[in-house]
Amino acid sequence: MISDRLYTMAKTNMSIIILAALVSLIILIGGTAVYLVEHEHHGANITSLGDAFWWAVVTIATVGYGDYYPVTVVGRLIAIFMMFSGIGLFVLLLSTLSRRRLKRAESRLEAKTEPQPVLLRDDTKAAIKNKIDGIENLTEGDFDTLITMMKTLRRTLLEQSKILI
């Protein structure tokens, strides 16, 4: 049961899962690369792997506190890559969410503007109305026919309401 829910959630949110994995991968690679380049350099303030990952998260999120920053040329080139990656990934995330919302709105609008099928023909409606108007004079067979017609109408209306939702 839970695995089915997780599978359905993963299937419908695959683009967001891919973006999250890509962000994690860039943080992991960028943080490790900056640590390897910076940690032994004189005057560097990124001297531990924890500091490097903190810097990577802050940089990819485009916050850039400034408490940690690369001082070498290679470290700064990695920083430029991380900054552009962060901007690009957040733009992708926003466009993905916007596209989903637009599709949902379009499908709702399409469902409302589609011509609805005629549930009952006019002659069937007239037959039901006539039977109800003369309900006192109905035979048992006529009464059974009326009930059958009403059940069919109810079933059709229920099925139609499920399609619209």
C-alpha angles and dihedrals in degrees: 000000000000092000090054090053092048091048092050092047092048092047094051094042098042095124092053091047090051091050091049091050091049092050090049092049093049091048091049095047096039094046093047093046093050091047092052092048099041111031097083098035117111110251095017117142096194098079104143134051090241091056090048093053091045089052091048093052093046092046097047090047087055091233096116103186092188095225089114125028137156118256101188125081092241090048091052091049088053088049091054090051090049093049095050091044091053093050092046095047094049090049089051091049093050093046091049092051091045092050091052093049091048092050091050091049091047092050091050091049092046091052091051096046098044112105108256116232117249105259096204132011118244093251091054091049090049091049092052091047092049092049092049092047090053097037092133091062098045120125119224090259092050090049091051090049090051092050090049091050091049092048090050090050091050092049091048092050092049093049091047092051090053091054092052094051 
